[in-house]
């Protein structure tokens, strides 16, 4: 009796496994809404690792990104003989909301975004140092983005200016990553 139950269970599993492998037209195509990428320049200032996610089930439209970066710059300190500058390395935290324009099935898209980059400590980046200012830089992004709609290798390149204390510092960025 036990052998018959085992044989029945194995037969049932093999039939259900076989039927699960049949192609169906009911499954929607996979849409890559998330992208992980490494960026040189851009809102992370020098180098950053980022994740970007769309808010809807599409590779286009509204989304956001968050990252963790690294940059070196000068900082001012005061001692008994006056003010001096030293080199300091700090972490950066780029945060942005962005919108991706493009055609539904095309990998060629354009990204427009705005946000802020938080510096771990106050340093002089792009000569935007202000002793009374903050360690937050405003950011924008205007980037061409090659991202397949169904996922895979992706890259971006574009203009990413910084804004601080009323000054705009032109900058650029390039990134490579993977969409899934």
N, C-alpha and C positions, 0 to 999 in steps of 0.2 A: 504494500500500500504506500509506503514511504517513497519507494522508487517511482511509483506512478505520479505522486504529487510533485516530486522534483522534476520529472520529465514534463509534466503539464506546466510548471512554473517557467522552465527554460523555454518551452515552446511559446508561451504567452509573452515573455520578455523579448524573444527574437522577433515575433510578429509586431509588437509595439515599437521596437527599435527600427525595424524596416519601414513601418508606415511613417515614423517620425522623420525619416530621411527623404521622403517624397517631396519634390518641389511644389510649392504652393504659390499662388498669385495673390494670396491674401496678405502676405507679409509686406509691409511698406519698406522702401529702400532705406538703408542705413544713412543717417545724416550725421556728419561730424560737427558737433556743437562745441567741442572742447579742443583747445590747442595748448600744448606745452612747448615752450621755446626758450632758447638762449639768445640773448640780445647784446650786441656790442653798440654802445651809445644808447640813444633813445631815452625814455623817461627814467631808466635806472642809472643814468649819468655815464658811467664807464662800462660796467658789465652787470647783467642781471639774468636770473632765471625766473620765468614767468609762467602763469597759467591764465588762459583767456577762455571765457565761457559765454555762450549766447544764452539769453534769457528765454528764448522760444526754441522749439525743435526745428532749427534751421541753421545753416552756416552763415546766414545773412541776418541783418537787423541789429537790434540793441543787445549789448553785452557788456562785460566788464573784465578787467584784468587786475591781477595782483602779482607782485614779484618780490624778490629779495636780491639786492645788488650790493656792489662794492665800489668805492671810489676813494682816491687819495686827494688831499688838498691841504691848503695852509690854514692854520688857526692862529689867532693873535693871543698873546698872553702878556701880562704886565708883571714886571719885577722892579726892583729898586732902581734900576738904571734906565727904565723906559719900556717901550713896547717892542716886542719881538714876534717874529713869525716862525712857526715850526710846521713840519709836515705831519699830517695825521691821516690815518685810514679809518673810514667809517662804513657802516652798513647803510644801504638805502632801501626804502620801501616804496616802490612805485605803485600807485593806485589810480585807475582810470575807468571811466565809463566811455564806451565807444559805440559807433554805429558802422556797420559794414554794408556798403552798396555793391550791387552786382546782379547778374542774371542767375536764376535758380540753378541751372546745371553747369554754369561756367566756373572754372577755378580762378578766373581773374576778377579780383574784387578791389575795392578802395575803402580804406578805413579812415574815419575821422573820430578823434577822441579828445577828451579833456579830463584833467585830474590834478593830482598833487604827488610830489615825491617827498617823503619824509627822510631827512638825513639823521643818522644816529646821534651825531653831535654837530655843533655849529662849526662849519669850515668854510673857507673861501673856495667856491667852485665857480669857474668862469668869471672871476672878478666880481661876483655878486655879493660879496661879504658886506654885512652891515652890522656893526657891534650891537645896535639896538634891535636888529631884525630877528626873524625867526629862522628855524632850521627846516622850513617847508618851502619848496619851490613849486610854483604852478607849472603845469605841463600841458602840452597839446600834441596831437599826432595827426599827420596827414601822410598816409602810407599806402603804397601799392602792396597788395597782399596776394600771393599765389597760394591758394588753399583749395584742394579738391573737395567737392561737396560731400563725397562719401568717405573722406579721411585719407591719410597718408602723409608723405613728406610735404612740408609747407615752408615758405620763406616770405619775408617782408623787407621792404626798403623804403625809406622816406624821410620827411622833414619833421623834426620833433623839437620845437622851440621850448625854452624855459622862460618863466616870468617870475621876477622877484623885485620887490620895492620899486615898481613902476618901470623896470627895464626888461626888455625882451632880448634874450640871448639865442641867436639861431643855432641849431644843432641838428644832427641827423642820427639815424639808427639803421641797423641791419640785423635781421634775426633769422635763425633757422630752427625748425622744430617739427613736430608731428601732430597731426589732427586726428581725433578719434571721437 
